[in-house]
Amino acid sequence: MPSNRTVRPAKGRSAANPSNYSQLYKQSEQNLLQSSTLAAPAADPAAPQRSSHEVDWKQEYGFVLQDLRHLMVISLALLAVIVGLGFVL
């Protein structure tokens, strides 16, 4: 009795699914070398170099300080709720 199944050719392992760790490591090393050679930007000698003395830290990290203040207010409110519930319950 003939079957209706078609015979598919055997496929090799793809590069996305290596069969062992050494193949994975070699592929990632090759990708890293290729990306570093392609993405290496040329340094612009005319661009001025900024030192840490010229950076306005309040402007650069203002959002961080604002988030820390919000977290402090929320944590103090939660602590007050916990202490209050401790006296009530």
C-alpha positions, 0 to 999 in steps of 0.5 A: 500500500503506497503512502501519501507522505512525501520524502523531505530531504534532510536539512543540516543544522542552521546557524541559529541553532548550533549543535554545541557550545563551541559553534555558538562561541565561534559564531558570536566571536565572528559576529563581534569581529564583523560588527566592530569592523563595520561599526567603528566610527572615525574619530572627528579630530575637530570635535572638542573633547568635553571634560567632567568639569564642563558637564552640567550634572544638574541638567544631566541627572535631574530626572534621576534626582526627581525619581529618587524624591518620588521614591522617597515620598512613596516609601515614607507613605508606605512605611507610615501605612505599615506602622499605622496598620501595626497599631490598629491590627 
